[in-house]
Each structure stands twice: as C-alpha cells, then as structure tokens.
Amino acid sequence: MELESLLRLYKTHPTLRAGVTLLSENKENLHLDGLNGSTAALCLGSLFTNLKRTCLVLEDDAERAGYIYHDLVQLLGPEQVRFYPPSFKRTLSNGEDPGSAILRTDVLNTLQQGVPGVIVAYPDSLLENVTPDQELKTKLLDLHQGERIDTGFVIELLHDYGFERVDYVYEPGQFSVRGSLIDVFSWGNEWPYRLDFFGDELESLRTFNIETQLSKDQVTAIRIIPKT
C-alpha cells in the first residue's frame, strides 16, 4: 500500500477524527497510547493534514527525534516538516555548528511567516535562547529584483546584522563585495545569494555554488536573515 493511501486511511479513523474535533475547538488535550513504530508518525501526519496548523513534536532525545522526522518527511514531504536541533554551543570548541544554526533559523523564519508545518525537536533544542519574534521582524531584509536600493545601505545593514565581510563567501553569516556584486550567505538558506546592481537598481538575484563560485538559479525575491 502506498504511503498516501495509508495516510488517508488514518485520517478517516473515528478516533483520529474525534481528536481533530477536540483539538480544533481548543477544549481538550489529546492523549494517544499504544503507538508503535511508524504508527506515531501516521497519527501525527493525519492530525496535521486535518488541522493545517503548526505542530511541535517533542521527542525524548536526538535519536528518537531523527526517526520520527524521517517518517514524517516520507509522509508529508520535506516542505512541511522541519527539524529543530540545538546549535551545540555548549559542546563544540568553535562555538556552534553552522548546519544546525541554519536549520534553527529556518524554523524561526517559518514560524515568523506563519506557514503551517510540523517541527520536530527534543529537549536540548529548546534550552537555548532565541531572538524574540518582534526583534527578528525588525532584522529581516527583503529584496526584490528591479527595486532601487543604495548598495551602501545594504552593506551597512549586513555589518549591523553581524555578517562578516570576506573576500569569498563560503559559509553562512558572510558577505563579500566586488564591484557591482554583493554575495551574501543568509542564515536559514541552503545556498548563498548573488546581488547584481546597476547603479542603485537591483538588476538580478541569483544563487551560487560556494565550491565553484559560479551562479546557479535566478530568483525574483530573497529574504536575508541574521543569526537568531
């Protein structure tokens, strides 16, 4: 049986339908017992697809969180499921893991935008302070192809947001300036962006490969996010 068919069966189960009703009315807590293996992910996936609101799945540890994250991705797709790890500031000698910081920032940005999804975490993930929502809103830089904006203003903002100016961008939190080009690797994005200006007009926006430094895909709008 295909996963989509299995998920549809769970969605129509009387117990889960009753649970959706209770949770929709915000009147009751829902306790599910006796879930083994991937049945937990099937139940959670069914509840999410019916409720269409952000759900936090809090597991006991990293291993259990990883298992249920993988199951939920298989059921719902990677666009609707996000993993929220700790940044490992307390355990890594160099301060934190950039990959984990990107995942954390992506989750916070998604929450700020109000996009429904399933967030998988474990206790260590929630012990670290994050930038308050209102403060984060004031530090988001949205740029659109064709808009007019002073390059000096963009560079000054990147400095203020804690981005490091380098010769070549290769990791999150860095930016470089070469003539009319500004390369910036925003926290919360898989690829860095290349901003190409013609005077004060943002002529084009593209992603680029950090290994080859060659441009990849053209986009029409980007959001630059500081470290949260």
Backbone torsions as a table, in degrees:
resi	resn	phi	psi	omega
1	MET	NA	136.0	179.4
2	GLU	-70.9	154.3	-177.8
3	LEU	-61.1	-39.0	-179.7
4	GLU	-62.8	-39.5	178.4
5	SER	-66.5	-40.3	178.7
6	LEU	-64.1	-40.8	179.5
7	LEU	-65.1	-38.1	178.5
8	ARG	-64.7	-38.0	177.7
9	LEU	-62.2	-43.2	179.3
10	TYR	-64.8	-36.9	-178.8
11	LYS	-63.0	-29.2	-178.1
12	THR	-93.7	0.6	-179.9
13	HIS	-66.2	133.5	-176.3
14	PRO	-55.0	-40.1	-178.7
15	THR	-63.7	-44.0	-179.6
16	LEU	-70.3	-35.7	177.2
17	ARG	-64.2	-39.1	176.3
18	ALA	-65.8	-38.1	177.8
19	GLY	-63.8	-40.2	177.9
20	VAL	-61.0	-41.6	179.3
21	THR	-62.0	-45.3	179.8
22	LEU	-63.1	-45.8	-178.2
23	LEU	-68.6	-33.6	179.0
24	SER	-64.9	-33.1	-179.7
25	GLU	-86.7	-3.7	179.1
26	ASN	54.3	34.5	-177.1
27	LYS	-104.9	-23.7	-172.5
28	GLU	-136.4	154.3	165.7
29	ASN	-86.7	146.6	-178.9
30	LEU	-109.7	120.5	179.5
31	HIS	-111.2	119.0	177.9
32	LEU	-110.2	128.9	-176.6
33	ASP	-123.0	158.3	174.9
34	GLY	76.2	24.8	179.6
35	LEU	-90.0	124.3	-178.2
36	ASN	-121.8	147.9	177.1
37	GLY	58.3	-130.4	-175.9
38	SER	-85.4	2.0	178.8
39	THR	-64.8	-29.9	177.5
40	ALA	-62.8	-45.3	179.0
41	ALA	-65.3	-38.3	178.4
42	LEU	-63.4	-42.1	178.0
43	CYS	-66.0	-45.8	-179.7
44	LEU	-64.6	-42.1	178.1
45	GLY	-62.5	-39.4	178.6
46	SER	-65.1	-43.7	178.3
47	LEU	-62.4	-42.9	-178.5
48	PHE	-64.2	-45.2	-177.2
49	THR	-66.1	-24.6	176.2
50	ASN	-83.1	-39.2	-175.6
51	LEU	-83.0	-35.4	-178.5
52	LYS	53.5	49.6	172.9
53	ARG	-141.8	162.7	-175.5
54	THR	-63.7	131.9	179.3
55	CYS	-123.5	136.6	175.4
56	LEU	-104.2	122.8	175.3
57	VAL	-104.7	111.3	-177.1
58	LEU	-106.8	111.4	179.5
59	GLU	-97.7	171.0	-175.5
60	ASP	-71.3	-36.3	-175.4
61	ASP	-153.9	178.7	-175.0
62	ALA	-63.4	-38.8	-177.4
63	GLU	-65.5	-47.5	179.5
64	ARG	-65.4	-37.8	178.2
65	ALA	-64.0	-39.6	178.9
66	GLY	-63.7	-40.4	179.9
67	TYR	-64.0	-48.1	-176.1
68	ILE	-72.8	-29.9	175.0
69	TYR	-61.9	-45.5	180.0
70	HIS	-61.6	-43.1	179.7
71	ASP	-64.0	-42.6	-178.5
72	LEU	-67.3	-36.7	176.8
73	VAL	-62.7	-40.6	178.3
74	GLN	-63.5	-33.4	-177.8
75	LEU	-83.5	-43.8	-170.5
76	LEU	-106.9	-18.2	-177.1
77	GLY	95.9	152.0	-175.9
78	PRO	-67.2	-20.3	-178.9
79	GLU	-71.1	-23.7	-175.3
80	GLN	-106.5	-3.3	-178.2
81	VAL	-125.4	131.4	179.4
82	ARG	-130.3	146.6	179.7
83	PHE	-103.8	133.0	-177.2
84	TYR	-118.2	91.4	-178.0
85	PRO	-89.8	168.2	167.9
86	PRO	-71.8	160.8	179.2
87	SER	-85.9	-5.5	178.4
88	PHE	63.5	28.7	179.1
89	LYS	-60.8	-32.5	-174.6
90	ARG	-82.0	-14.5	-173.2
91	THR	-116.1	-18.7	-178.5
92	LEU	-96.2	137.5	-177.5
93	SER	-67.0	-29.5	-178.5
94	ASN	-92.1	9.9	172.0
95	GLY	109.6	-56.3	-179.2
96	GLU	-164.9	165.7	178.8
97	ASP	-93.0	117.4	-178.1
98	PRO	-57.9	-37.8	179.6
99	GLY	-62.1	-42.2	178.1
100	SER	-67.3	-37.8	178.4
101	ALA	-62.6	-37.8	177.7
102	ILE	-63.9	-45.4	-179.8
103	LEU	-62.8	-41.7	179.7
104	ARG	-64.4	-43.8	-179.5
105	THR	-65.0	-38.6	178.0
106	ASP	-61.1	-41.7	178.8
107	VAL	-63.6	-47.1	-178.2
108	LEU	-64.4	-38.4	177.8
109	ASN	-65.9	-39.4	177.9
110	THR	-64.4	-41.9	177.0
111	LEU	-63.1	-40.6	-179.4
112	GLN	-64.0	-32.9	179.6
113	GLN	-81.3	-11.9	178.8
114	GLY	75.5	24.9	179.6
115	VAL	-83.7	121.8	179.9
116	PRO	-63.0	144.8	178.8
117	GLY	-175.2	174.8	177.1
118	VAL	-107.7	125.8	179.8
119	ILE	-110.8	124.3	180.0
120	VAL	-104.9	127.0	-177.9
121	ALA	-144.9	176.9	172.7
122	TYR	-143.5	166.9	-168.7
123	PRO	-49.8	-43.2	-179.2
124	ASP	-58.5	-28.4	-178.8
125	SER	-66.4	-30.4	-172.1
126	LEU	-97.1	0.5	-177.0
127	LEU	-84.2	-12.8	-177.4
128	GLU	-96.1	139.8	177.9
129	ASN	-67.6	148.5	175.9
130	VAL	-127.5	164.3	178.4
131	THR	-65.7	128.3	178.0
132	PRO	-56.8	150.9	-174.5
133	ASP	-56.9	-46.0	-177.5
134	GLN	-65.3	-37.3	177.9
135	GLU	-68.7	-38.4	179.1
136	LEU	-62.7	-39.5	-179.1
137	LYS	-59.9	-33.5	-178.5
138	THR	-79.0	-10.4	-176.5
139	LYS	-113.4	18.4	176.2
140	LEU	-97.1	132.0	179.6
141	LEU	-113.7	107.8	177.8
142	ASP	-96.6	128.2	-179.4
143	LEU	-126.1	142.7	-178.0
144	HIS	-129.3	141.9	177.7
145	GLN	-59.3	133.8	178.2
146	GLY	92.8	-13.6	-180.0
147	GLU	-76.7	157.4	179.7
148	ARG	-101.1	125.0	-179.6
149	ILE	-154.4	139.2	-177.6
150	ASP	-71.4	128.7	-179.1
151	THR	-63.7	-35.6	177.6
152	GLY	-61.3	-36.0	177.8
153	PHE	-65.4	-42.5	178.9
154	VAL	-62.3	-45.4	-179.3
155	ILE	-63.2	-41.2	179.7
156	GLU	-64.4	-40.6	178.4
157	LEU	-64.0	-41.8	179.6
158	LEU	-61.6	-39.8	175.5
159	HIS	-61.4	-46.8	-178.2
160	ASP	-63.1	-32.0	-178.8
161	TYR	-83.3	2.2	175.4
162	GLY	88.9	13.2	177.1
163	PHE	-76.2	142.4	-178.9
164	GLU	-94.2	129.6	178.1
165	ARG	-84.1	126.2	-178.0
166	VAL	-132.8	173.0	177.2
167	ASP	-73.8	-42.8	179.8
168	TYR	-136.3	131.0	-178.2
169	VAL	-77.4	129.9	178.1
170	TYR	-140.7	-5.2	176.9
171	GLU	-151.9	161.3	-178.1
172	PRO	-57.1	146.5	178.6
173	GLY	89.8	10.2	-179.6
174	GLN	-117.9	155.2	170.1
175	PHE	-148.2	157.6	177.5
176	SER	-139.5	156.6	-179.9
177	VAL	-129.0	125.1	177.2
178	ARG	-137.6	98.3	-178.5
179	GLY	62.8	-121.1	-178.7
180	SER	-87.4	1.9	-177.4
181	LEU	-103.3	136.2	170.3
182	ILE	-122.9	117.4	174.4
183	ASP	-98.1	134.2	-179.7
184	VAL	-144.6	135.4	177.2
185	PHE	-108.2	99.9	-177.1
186	SER	-76.7	146.2	172.1
187	TRP	-69.9	133.6	179.2
188	GLY	97.0	6.3	177.9
189	ASN	-124.4	143.9	-178.1
190	GLU	-71.2	-36.4	-177.1
191	TRP	-120.6	151.0	173.1
192	PRO	-76.1	163.8	-178.7
193	TYR	-112.3	149.5	174.5
194	ARG	-117.5	116.8	-179.8
195	LEU	-100.4	122.2	-178.2
196	ASP	-112.4	116.1	-177.0
197	PHE	-103.4	146.2	168.2
198	PHE	-120.6	96.4	-169.4
199	GLY	69.2	-124.5	177.4
200	ASP	-99.6	9.0	178.7
201	GLU	-97.6	130.3	177.2
202	LEU	-79.9	94.8	-170.0
203	GLU	-72.7	-39.3	-179.9
204	SER	-152.3	155.4	177.2
205	LEU	-129.7	128.1	-179.4
206	ARG	-141.6	152.7	167.2
207	THR	-85.0	161.9	176.1
208	PHE	-147.7	160.1	-177.2
209	ASN	-88.4	126.8	-177.1
210	ILE	-71.3	-23.5	-179.7
211	GLU	-74.9	-46.1	-177.2
212	THR	-97.6	-15.9	-174.6
213	GLN	62.4	18.6	179.2
214	LEU	-95.5	144.9	-179.6
215	SER	-65.2	150.6	-179.5
216	LYS	-116.2	-94.2	-172.6
217	ASP	-105.9	142.4	176.5
218	GLN	-87.1	139.6	178.0
219	VAL	-128.8	164.8	-177.9
220	THR	-103.7	-17.5	-179.4
221	ALA	-154.4	147.8	178.1
222	ILE	-138.6	161.5	173.1
223	ARG	-126.3	121.2	178.2
224	ILE	-95.9	125.7	-173.8
225	ILE	-119.8	128.4	176.0
226	PRO	-75.6	173.2	175.8
227	LYS	-64.9	133.4	-174.9
228	THR	-101.6	NA	NA
